[in-house]
Amino acid sequence: MSVFDNNPSRDVARIQAAVLVLEPETARPLAVLEGATLTGIRTAAVSGAATDLMARSGSRVLGVLGAGVQARTHIEAVCCVRSIESVRVFARTPASVEALVAELSGRDGFPEDIRAVASASEAVSEADIVCCTTTSRTPVFDDADIGPGTHINAVGSYQPGVVEVPAATVARSRVVVDDYESAWEEAGDLIQPLTDGEIDRDHVVAEMGELVGGSREGRTGDQEITLFKSVGLAVEDAMAARVTLANAASLGAGQTVSW
């Protein structure tokens, strides 16, 4: 997978990716999959699982920052695990927000109230769940706008020098990551407050596998702010590819080519 930040100005998707699936026993190539779509789905699927394990059961309002592929798939994922009644979307490009709202409005599985809002504050201040899906290099909301009990999924920051979440919010959140080692190497949302002395490594209480396995809790109280920080793992690509191939076989999708 490659990320080219200037691609949108060329009317080309920012993320370019392909997934080569190999037979485990022989390394024989089995399939080549378009990777950008797969990345969008699998990243949101992990956030959806985190939301199910960390967000309050009565969460009804979703705030989304960003209006690209990840915003769309995150709305879909969160709506799969919580009975969302209102979605509020903000991004720096109003036309992108309006296009996303138009795409999802009236579709099955989504609430009737999906709206564009004028500011990040309006998107998150009353939200039970917040999804940060941007390419911003600086925090995308104010800490003061995050109320008690909010759950945050942050997926846009994947480099040490890039952040979406204010350090003050990280410091007062119960933090779970997809993988300890990867997070401390790549997640600017955690690395920068660690470097500045605002948190220590013990501030991350669990990784996703521990929540799924039941050895750690994602939430310990209704007033607790919870944060799931994701940087992406190869195992997620492998499992997403496995499901995709199984679905393709059952649907008769794809093309067979000689290798």
C-alpha positions as CSV (number, residue, x, y, z in Angstrom):
1,M,0.0,0.0,0.0
2,S,1.2,3.5,-0.9
3,V,-0.2,6.8,0.2
4,F,0.3,9.8,-2.2
5,D,-1.1,12.9,-0.6
6,N,-1.0,14.9,-3.8
7,N,-3.1,12.3,-5.7
8,P,-6.5,14.0,-5.1
9,S,-5.3,17.1,-7.0
10,R,-4.8,14.8,-9.9
11,D,-8.3,13.2,-9.5
12,V,-6.6,10.0,-8.3
13,A,-7.3,8.2,-5.0
14,R,-4.8,9.0,-2.2
15,I,-4.3,5.3,-1.3
16,Q,-3.1,2.9,-4.0
17,A,-2.9,-0.7,-2.9
18,A,-3.0,-4.3,-4.1
19,V,-3.1,-7.5,-2.0
20,L,-1.4,-10.6,-3.3
21,V,-2.8,-13.7,-1.6
22,L,-0.5,-16.8,-1.4
23,E,-1.4,-20.4,-0.6
24,P,0.1,-20.9,2.9
25,E,1.5,-24.4,2.2
26,T,3.2,-23.6,-1.1
27,A,3.3,-19.8,-1.5
28,R,1.5,-20.4,-4.8
29,P,-0.4,-17.1,-5.8
30,L,-4.1,-17.5,-5.4
31,A,-5.4,-14.0,-6.0
32,V,-4.7,-10.3,-6.6
33,L,-7.2,-8.0,-4.9
34,E,-7.7,-4.3,-5.2
35,G,-6.3,-3.1,-1.9
36,A,-7.7,0.4,-1.3
37,T,-11.3,-0.9,-1.0
38,L,-10.1,-3.7,1.2
39,T,-8.2,-1.3,3.4
40,G,-11.2,0.9,3.8
41,I,-13.4,-2.0,4.9
42,R,-11.0,-3.8,7.2
43,T,-9.9,-0.7,9.0
44,A,-13.5,0.3,9.8
45,A,-14.4,-3.3,10.7
46,V,-11.7,-3.2,13.4
47,S,-13.1,0.1,14.7
48,G,-16.5,-1.4,14.6
49,A,-15.4,-4.2,16.8
50,A,-13.7,-1.7,19.2
51,T,-16.9,0.4,19.3
52,D,-18.9,-2.7,20.2
53,L,-16.4,-3.5,23.1
54,M,-15.8,0.1,24.3
55,A,-18.7,2.4,23.5
56,R,-21.7,2.8,25.9
57,S,-24.6,0.5,24.9
58,G,-27.0,3.4,24.6
59,S,-24.9,5.4,22.2
60,R,-27.1,7.1,19.7
61,V,-25.2,10.1,18.2
62,L,-22.1,9.6,15.9
63,G,-19.8,12.4,15.0
64,V,-17.4,11.9,12.1
65,L,-14.4,14.0,11.2
66,G,-13.4,13.5,7.5
67,A,-15.5,12.7,4.5
68,G,-13.5,10.1,2.5
69,V,-13.6,6.4,2.2
70,Q,-12.8,5.8,5.8
71,A,-15.6,8.1,6.9
72,R,-18.1,6.2,4.9
73,T,-17.0,2.8,6.0
74,H,-16.7,3.9,9.7
75,I,-20.3,5.2,9.6
76,E,-21.4,1.8,8.2
77,A,-19.4,-0.1,10.8
78,V,-20.6,1.8,13.8
79,C,-24.2,1.6,12.6
80,C,-23.8,-2.2,12.6
81,V,-23.0,-2.4,16.3
82,R,-25.0,0.5,17.8
83,S,-28.5,1.8,17.2
84,I,-27.3,5.2,15.8
85,E,-30.1,7.8,15.4
86,S,-28.0,10.8,14.2
87,V,-24.7,11.1,12.2
88,R,-23.0,14.5,12.1
89,V,-20.1,14.9,9.6
90,F,-17.5,17.6,9.3
91,A,-14.5,17.9,7.0
92,R,-12.4,20.7,5.5
93,T,-14.0,20.3,2.1
94,P,-17.7,21.0,2.3
95,A,-18.4,19.5,-1.1
96,S,-17.0,16.1,0.1
97,V,-19.2,16.2,3.1
98,E,-22.3,17.0,1.1
99,A,-21.5,14.1,-1.4
100,L,-21.0,11.7,1.5
101,V,-24.3,12.7,3.1
102,A,-26.1,12.4,-0.2
103,E,-24.6,9.0,-0.8
104,L,-25.8,7.5,2.5
105,S,-29.1,9.3,3.0
106,G,-32.1,7.1,2.6
107,R,-30.0,3.9,2.4
108,D,-31.0,0.8,4.4
109,G,-28.9,0.4,7.6
110,F,-28.3,4.1,8.1
111,P,-30.3,6.5,10.2
112,E,-32.6,9.1,8.6
113,D,-30.7,11.9,10.3
114,I,-27.3,12.1,8.5
115,R,-26.2,15.7,8.2
116,A,-23.3,18.0,7.3
117,V,-22.3,20.4,10.1
118,A,-20.3,23.6,10.0
119,S,-17.6,22.8,12.5
120,A,-15.7,20.0,14.3
121,S,-17.2,21.2,17.5
122,E,-20.8,20.8,16.1
123,A,-19.8,17.2,15.0
124,V,-18.4,16.0,18.3
125,S,-19.8,18.1,21.2
126,E,-23.0,16.0,21.5
127,A,-21.6,12.8,20.1
128,D,-21.6,9.5,22.0
129,I,-19.1,8.1,19.5
130,V,-16.5,10.1,17.5
131,C,-14.6,8.7,14.5
132,C,-11.5,10.6,13.3
133,T,-10.8,9.6,9.7
134,T,-8.7,12.5,8.4
135,T,-5.3,13.1,6.9
136,S,-4.7,16.1,9.2
137,R,-1.3,16.5,10.9
138,T,-2.7,18.5,13.8
139,P,-5.6,17.8,16.2
140,V,-9.0,17.9,14.5
141,F,-11.1,18.8,17.5
142,D,-10.8,20.6,20.8
143,D,-10.5,18.6,24.0
144,A,-13.2,20.7,25.7
145,D,-15.8,19.4,23.2
146,I,-15.4,15.8,24.3
147,G,-17.9,15.0,27.0
148,P,-17.8,12.3,29.7
149,G,-18.6,8.8,28.3
150,T,-17.6,9.5,24.7
151,H,-15.9,6.8,22.7
152,I,-13.3,7.8,20.1
153,N,-12.0,5.8,17.2
154,A,-8.8,7.4,15.7
155,V,-7.5,5.9,12.5
156,G,-5.9,8.8,10.5
157,S,-2.6,9.2,12.3
158,Y,-0.2,6.5,11.3
159,Q,3.2,8.3,11.6
160,P,5.0,9.6,14.7
161,G,4.7,13.3,13.5
162,V,1.0,13.1,12.7
163,V,-1.8,13.6,15.3
164,E,-5.6,13.8,15.2
165,V,-6.5,13.7,18.9
166,P,-5.4,16.4,21.3
167,A,-2.9,15.3,23.9
168,A,-5.3,16.4,26.7
169,T,-8.0,14.1,25.4
170,V,-5.5,11.2,25.2
171,A,-4.4,11.9,28.7
172,R,-7.9,11.6,30.1
173,S,-9.0,8.6,28.1
174,R,-8.8,4.9,28.6
175,V,-6.7,3.9,25.6
176,V,-6.8,0.7,23.7
177,V,-4.6,0.0,20.6
178,D,-4.6,-2.7,17.9
179,D,-1.1,-3.7,18.8
180,Y,1.2,-2.4,21.5
181,E,4.5,-2.5,19.5
182,S,3.0,-1.0,16.3
183,A,1.3,1.8,18.2
184,W,4.4,3.0,20.1
185,E,6.3,3.0,16.8
186,E,3.7,4.6,14.5
187,A,0.9,6.3,16.4
188,G,1.7,10.1,16.7
189,D,-1.5,10.4,18.8
190,L,0.4,8.5,21.5
191,I,4.0,9.1,20.7
192,Q,3.8,12.9,21.0
193,P,2.1,13.0,24.4
194,L,4.6,10.3,25.6
195,T,7.5,12.4,24.4
196,D,6.1,15.5,26.1
197,G,5.6,13.7,29.4
198,E,1.8,13.9,29.4
199,I,1.4,10.1,29.4
200,D,3.6,7.0,30.0
201,R,3.5,3.6,28.3
202,D,1.2,2.3,31.0
203,H,-1.5,4.7,29.8
204,V,-2.4,2.2,27.1
205,V,-4.4,-0.4,29.0
206,A,-5.0,-3.1,26.4
207,E,-4.7,-4.2,22.8
208,M,-7.7,-5.4,20.8
209,G,-6.9,-9.1,21.1
210,E,-7.1,-8.8,24.9
211,L,-10.5,-7.2,24.7
212,V,-11.8,-9.8,22.2
213,G,-10.4,-12.6,24.4
214,G,-11.9,-11.1,27.6
215,S,-8.7,-10.7,29.6
216,R,-9.1,-6.9,29.6
217,E,-12.0,-4.5,29.7
218,G,-12.6,-1.8,27.1
219,R,-14.8,0.4,29.5
220,T,-15.1,0.4,33.2
221,G,-17.7,3.1,33.7
222,D,-20.3,5.1,31.8
223,Q,-18.5,8.4,32.4
224,E,-15.2,7.2,31.2
225,I,-13.8,8.5,27.9
226,T,-12.5,5.6,25.8
227,L,-10.1,5.9,22.8
228,F,-9.3,3.2,20.3
229,K,-6.1,4.1,18.4
230,S,-5.5,2.0,15.2
231,V,-2.5,2.0,12.9
232,G,-3.4,-1.1,11.0
233,L,-2.0,-4.7,11.0
234,A,-1.1,-7.2,8.3
235,V,-3.2,-9.8,10.0
236,E,-6.2,-7.6,9.3
237,D,-5.4,-7.6,5.6
238,A,-5.0,-11.4,5.7
239,M,-8.3,-12.0,7.3
240,A,-10.1,-9.5,5.1
241,A,-8.6,-11.2,2.0
242,R,-9.7,-14.6,3.3
243,V,-13.3,-13.4,3.7
244,T,-13.2,-11.6,0.3
245,L,-12.0,-14.8,-1.5
246,A,-14.6,-16.9,0.2
247,N,-17.4,-14.4,-0.8
248,A,-16.0,-14.2,-4.3
249,A,-16.2,-17.9,-4.7
250,S,-19.7,-18.2,-3.5
251,L,-20.9,-15.2,-5.6
252,G,-18.9,-16.2,-8.7
253,A,-17.2,-12.9,-8.7
254,G,-13.7,-12.1,-10.1
255,Q,-11.8,-13.4,-13.1
256,T,-9.6,-16.5,-13.4
257,V,-6.2,-15.8,-15.1
258,S,-3.2,-18.0,-15.8
259,W,-0.1,-17.4,-13.8
